Amino acid sequence: MALNTPLCRAAQPLDSRAHFWDTTMPEQNFDVCVIGAGPGGYVAAIRAAQLGLKTCCVEDKHLGGICLNWGCIPTKALLKSAETYHAIQHKAKGLGIN
């Protein structure tokens, strides 16, 4: 396999890209550090901050986790939208809507 193809070059780590992955920040002190910003994590971080604690919340993807962004909540919203659309399609005339 040729390692000099554009795809292989893109897949190889480059020193010039190292800064992109550098997520270090200046040293800070916190009273509470919540790891994971899913449904429990972000609520815990909010509550700790409300109680006056210096709080950080560490998450590698999206605040809210799977439940908020891809799972429970979006699924329920999609199901409710489909249910409403179906009701309008099949019951609108009976309600005097053309």
Secondary structure, DSSP 8 states (H G I E B T S, - for coil): --TTSHHHHHHS--GGGHHHH---------SEEEE--STTHHHHHHHHHHTT--EEEE-SS-TTHHHHHTSHHHHHHHHHHHHHHHHHHHHTGGGT--
